[in-house]
Amino acid sequence: MNAIELTPEHPVEEVTQLAERAEAAGFDAVFASNHYNNRDPFLTLSSIARATETIDLGPGVVNPYETHPVRLASRMATLQEVSDGRGLFGIGAGDASTLSNLGVERESPLRRVLEAFKVAQDLWAGETVNHDGTFQATDASLNYAVEEIPVYVGAQGPHMLRMSAKHADGVLVNAAHPRDLEWSAERIEEGRAERPADRGAVDVAAYASVSVADDGKAAREAARPPVAFIAGSAAPPVLDRHDLDHDRAATIGEAIGRGDFEEAFGAVTPAMIDAFAIAGTVETVAERIATAREHVDSFVVASPLGPDLEGAIDLAADALARAGTD
């Protein structure tokens, strides 16, 4: 699978047009990112579903804290219906700092995610659910039929990676660098070893921040914002894996926390861009994607895409083709 992430920070009509362009460029799937300060991903995806014909689509990713998991399952089932069965359910624990802005404490993230998508699968199968775990549901059911929906879990930490490989249909690995993807692949293999045979194969996708343009310098500059958010919240072992300055990463995180984005983005180093994004010309991006694909089955071109969104979609598709991806 070659997929692309579109961010509903832009008007729904504009994101829908970008999705149409992605479908024409040959992408297999589109994920709409989920941030409370952007437009609603499900409304955006519904618009995309009406404007496209073959491309799969889903949130990338929703979390089971902002919305009750049963309600989340129903919203995803509705998208599956309006897209004529093209839905992909992207779910993850969500960003702790973002959730804290909403007064939500991210408790037991692994259990919450696992219970949420297992309950969703039971509901989609027509079952009545009684659940008492990280959330409660009593005699919950859907009064309409739902086709089977693949579940992709956004994962980065070792436990979430293992759980996803054991239980989900796919894993969206939040990483771009071969070092991180190789480490993640080892955790995923541990989960695969415990995966029941009747679940079939699990699709492992690199969900990588990509910025591509004819001007490689401009592409790297466009990668600063997402890299700042990644670096500012990166765990110490991740920083050590890339020999990155802990103090500078902490400074970036603190600047983001107080809303000083100019300082945060300006503090991003070239080494951080190399570690947490794939940025540059088509040739550079193609080479990095080819290396990344040694550790995964699929690839998601995630934001920022590039300084020019429309052009970046076509350039990213070109890079994927040059990388020899399916």
Secondary structure, DSSP 8 states (H G I E B T S, - for coil): -EEEEE-TTS-HHHHHHHHHHHHHHT-SEEEE---TTS--HHHHHHHHHHH-SS-EEEES-B-TTTS-HHHHHHHHHHHHHHTTS-B-EEE----HHHHHHTT----SHHHHHHHHHHHHHHHHTT--EEEESSSEEEEE--SS------EEEEE-SHHHHHHHHHHSSEEEE---SHHHHHHHHHHHHHHHTT--GGG---EEEEEEEEEE-SSHHHHHHHTHHHHHHHHHT--HHHHHHTT--HHHHHHHHHHHHTT-HHHHHHT--HHHHHHH-EEESHHHHHHHHHHHTTS-SEEEEEEEE-SSHHHHHHHHHHHHHHTT--
